[in-house]
Amino acid sequence: MPASESAPAKPTPWWLWPHVLSLEAPAVAVLWQVALAHAHGIRLTPLLNVGLGLACWVIYLLDRTLDTYGVKSVAELDVRHVFYHRHRRVLLLGVIPPTLLVLGWMALYVIPEGVLWQAVSLALLVALYLASWSAQGSRVSRDVFVSCAGLGGIMLISRMPISSGSKFTLSLFVLGVMALSFLRQLDIRMGNVLPKEMTAALLFAMGCTTSTRFFAMPENIKEPVTECVLLTLLFACNLHGISCREAGLQDDRKHTRLVLGTVFFTLAVLWGIEVGMLQHTLQGPARAALGAVVLHALVHGLRRRFSVDAYRVLADLALIVPLPLVWW
């Protein structure tokens, strides 16, 4: 055994355990959903928050567990992935299946049908994401995710209220994506079109806005799209900043451009609200997003003073500390 693998593991500090157990992402998702519901004047049932938290948690469990299959040595893993490498059989066989059963029960008996269809569509996109990036180290896992996403997509298309020709065209598109994936080209093509951090941020933002988008019943798509783009950029700053810190990049101009672009877009949203181009319901989320990106920029500017683990925790806290601005 290499010395790095045989040496006793360092104790995990208490403040890092929420990150190791993948609890930070569900907390961020649920808190943002609550804030968005308040901004839109909507009262969500507690079980919708529970469902979002569980769905987000099981996705992160799968993501981080699958990441451990692509490494050659445990020494390559950080503290969170060491945990998932050590307990991946328990997670894959004893934790994730019952969680999926609970989510299935909630989908059938708790979640409104409109929210359910949006959640199912998003779940298919998440499956493709996991197949494209998280399951690269395992051909079997990759093919299973793509097959489930493809077959689920075709079943979903068959239930859509569209013409038979449109259903046939969409089904052919899904089959084409599956074929590309089986040829190991999906990750290359998707990576060129949309980076991993931006894809994950988009899926996360869509998950946070699913319930409010359904219950708010907007007259047009301008506000929902603007809100989703705003959160996507904010979450992308978080994910890209963590990637830069993990890689030890000293010159991260791309991240600086991303942060500045997010600030300018948020200011543009606030200006659009002031001049009446956008609805006032976006003001609270835009204020919170602006506070979050400024706080993220501060944490990122001081990144050399923090360890990688401390940076991850502080970057996640930057997403939720400004949320009271939604109520202000």
Secondary structure, 3 states (H helix, E strand, C coil): CCHHHHCCCCCCCHHHHHHHCCCHHHHHHHHHHHHHHHHCCCCCCHHHHHHHHHHHHHHHHHHHHHHHHHCCCHHHCCHHHHHHHHCHHHHHHHHHHHHHHHHHHHHHHCCCHHHHHHHHHHHHHHHHHHHHHHCCCCHHHHHHHHHHHHHHHHHHHHHCCCCHHHHHHHHHHHHHHHHHHHCCCHHHHHHHHCCHHHHHHHHHHHHHHHHHHHHHCCCCCHHHHHHHHHHHHHHHHHHHHHHHHHHCCCCCHHHHHHHHHHHHHHHHHHHHHHCCCCCHHHHHHHHHHHHHHHHHHHHHHCHHHCCHHHHHHHHHHHHHCCHHHHCC
